[in-house]
Amino acid sequence: MAIPDGGAHILVFPFPAQGHMLPILDLTHQLVLRGLTVTILVTTNNHSVLHPLLSRHPSIKTLILPFPSHPSIPAGVENMKDLPISSFVPMICALRQLHDPLLHWFRSNPSPPSVIISDGFLGWTHHLACQLSIPRIFFSPSGAVLMSLLNCLWRETPQRDDPNDLDFPISFPNVPGSPVYPWCQLPSLYLRYVPGDPEWELIRDQFLANIASWGIAINSFTDLEGPYIRHLEKDLGHDRVWALGPLQPPAHTERGGSMSVSAYDVMSWLDKREDKSVVYVCFGSQAVLANEQMEALAVGLERSGVHFIWCVKEATIGHVARKYSMVPAGFEDRVAGRGFVIRGWAPQVLILRHRAVGSFLTHCGWNSVLEGIAAGVLLLAWPMTADQFANAKLLEKVGVGETVCKGVVTVPNSDVLAKAMAESVSGKRLKRQVRVMELQKAALEAVKDDGSSSNDLDRLVKEINGV
């Protein structure tokens, strides 16, 4: 990896949700290593998220703008981790109000950035870049399969014949494999789209702006999503599509939120377990389970007989008190010695990479998918919303995962969960275990010098420096 002299100045603009911020900050780390000058835009209360990166790279500048007010977002809340998933649209609309302050900053800055790299929920930055006559690169924290589906959906806006038919099939004949999804498994933001509604047409414009942007950087790698990456190049009509993943945090980086136990305690507990014997259960930074789902999952864990770590996200604004996230009474006592419950944030990358972890019950958020593959663990999928159904289908297609439940309100079958978890760490999934080890090797090779993702990173930097 050559470090160029006098690298270009870029503006990095994350969307303030943990699953979006962390990978673009991991990308920023790689870009600084390759000699680029970076300014990161955040709102006031999100600056602390940057501390691990800034401590490693003090040359990074920050642009802090006040978070715009929005009637659906409580004062002081600036990150999706404190809000229900339904607040994505208000957050997108609120951040769009930063257009004028950001335009003013660019025009008054004697040495402004020459390129914008921003999240897909900030599509309006493409229009800003056009005003400034500079390129905008759309960063996707999701995979190429989702981007392929979204491009079709937001261009063509298909609708159901019967507005009550949740299983109405939507086909994607031009996407590799010509997939068909029931209506209820489409990306959740699209499911809420109301054609003709002014606010929703602004949301649609964001996604069309992503398609029109100068380039797209994806947190993925060729051995996992090669057909979809090539499809995007054909679909977009240019080769400025860079697969840069799996983007991972620098070694020994600590980040995340508060947790009920220390990372040291978690690692010490895992150290006492046999190789590939532990099931890790976590549903990301947004999903909150209703108590009925918690009960079914707890019963499944008890019946499985496996050693496990269960990360429980606590209820956030908008959840009715005492109806969500409650671990059943007496559960922790009954599984003492073989179960470990974490409330709040968990050091997920460290857990997954531990030799004792053999499988991962996951909602199939893209970061979790990549972290699981990079750690070489089997994936048990419970897709709930957003891109998760597409991700779960991809895991099945490439042979490293199986779906054990579907839906954000579905109460899982405890016996199905128990059997899947027990077999995932018993050696009965040998074919999948071999396949996930192959894909793990491919993921690690991709990010090494002269690997496919490392080469795409170098190509991206060369393109930016040539602007």
Secondary structure as UniProt FT lines:
FT   STRAND          9..13
FT   HELIX           18..33
FT   TURN            34..35
FT   STRAND          37..43
FT   HELIX           44..50
FT   HELIX           51..56
FT   TURN            58..59
FT   STRAND          61..65
FT   TURN            71..72
FT   TURN            75..76
FT   HELIX           80..82
FT   HELIX           85..87
FT   HELIX           88..95
FT   HELIX           96..98
FT   HELIX           99..108
FT   STRAND          115..119
FT   HELIX           120..122
FT   HELIX           124..132
FT   STRAND          136..140
FT   HELIX           144..156
FT   TURN            163..164
FT   TURN            166..167
FT   STRAND          169..171
FT   TURN            173..174
FT   TURN            176..177
FT   STRAND          180..182
FT   HELIX           183..185
FT   HELIX           188..191
FT   TURN            195..196
FT   HELIX           198..212
FT   STRAND          215..218
FT   HELIX           222..236
FT   STRAND          241..243
FT   TURN            251..252
FT   HELIX           263..271
FT   TURN            275..276
FT   STRAND          278..282
FT   TURN            284..286
FT   HELIX           291..304
FT   STRAND          307..312
FT   TURN            317..318
FT   TURN            321..322
FT   TURN            329..330
FT   HELIX           331..334
FT   TURN            335..338
FT   STRAND          339..344
FT   HELIX           348..353
FT   TURN            355..356
FT   STRAND          357..362
FT   HELIX           366..375
FT   STRAND          378..381
FT   TURN            386..387
FT   HELIX           388..398
FT   STRAND          401..403
FT   HELIX           414..424
FT   TURN            425..429
FT   HELIX           430..446
FT   TURN            449..450
FT   HELIX           452..465
//
